[in-house]
Amino acid sequence: QVQLVESGGGLVQAGGSLRLSCAASGRTFSDYNMAWFRQAPGKEREFVAGIGRGGRSTRYADSMKGRFTVSRDSTKNMIYLRMNSLKPEDTAVYLCAADPRRAMIATISRGYDNWGQGTQVTVSS
């Protein structure tokens, strides 16, 4: 098991930026594909971005391409989500997740074994 703790959320105006962080502890960090999901009130959990075990492969939801950047620092057991040009519709709880099994970065939440508690991002118009 790997334990995940997110940080970096907050209130930002539309057009602004935030960087979210996710600290991992426990099992070997490099064993996991990692991803960011988000969930807004009354909505399904939604894939945001993911990064492969080696940090070379990434995947983004279409609506985040060009605005969000996912990265990982295996020396610190951290992943990050840089979010630019934020919109009110980006308002959600953002969660970090770890997948120990699949070779590819999955966009569905099922199969991600470990989740953080989430960090709230609120974008005002």
QUIFENBEL-V103576 format. One record per backbone hydrogen bond with DSSP energy under -0.5 kcal/mol. NH is the residue of the N-H (numbers start at 1). CO is the residue of the C=O. E is the energy in kcal/mol with one decimal. If there is no record, write none. Layout:
nh;co;e
NH;CO;E
NH;CO;E
This chain:
nh;co;e
3;25;-3.4
5;23;-1.9
7;21;-2.2
10;120;-0.8
12;122;-2.6
14;124;-2.4
15;86;-3.3
16;13;-2.2
18;83;-2.1
20;81;-2.8
21;7;-2.7
22;79;-2.3
23;5;-2.8
24;77;-2.8
25;3;-2.0
27;1;-1.5
27;25;-0.6
31;28;-1.8
32;29;-1.7
33;99;-2.6
34;51;-2.5
35;97;-2.2
36;49;-3.5
37;95;-2.8
38;46;-2.4
39;93;-2.3
43;40;-2.2
46;38;-3.3
48;36;-2.8
49;36;-1.5
50;59;-2.6
51;34;-3.1
52;57;-2.8
55;52;-1.1
59;50;-2.0
61;48;-2.4
64;61;-1.8
65;61;-1.0
65;62;-0.6
67;64;-2.1
68;64;-2.5
69;82;-2.4
71;80;-1.8
73;78;-2.8
74;72;-0.5
76;73;-1.1
77;73;-0.7
78;73;-2.0
79;22;-2.0
80;71;-2.8
81;20;-2.2
82;69;-3.1
83;18;-3.3
83;81;-0.6
84;67;-2.2
84;82;-0.5
85;15;-0.6
86;16;-2.3
90;87;-2.3
91;88;-1.7
92;121;-1.9
93;39;-2.5
94;92;-0.6
94;119;-2.9
95;37;-2.8
97;35;-2.5
98;114;-2.1
99;33;-3.0
100;98;-0.5
106;104;-0.7
112;109;-1.9
113;98;-1.1
113;111;-0.9
114;98;-1.4
116;96;-2.1
119;94;-2.0
121;92;-2.8
122;10;-2.8
124;12;-2.5
124;122;-0.6
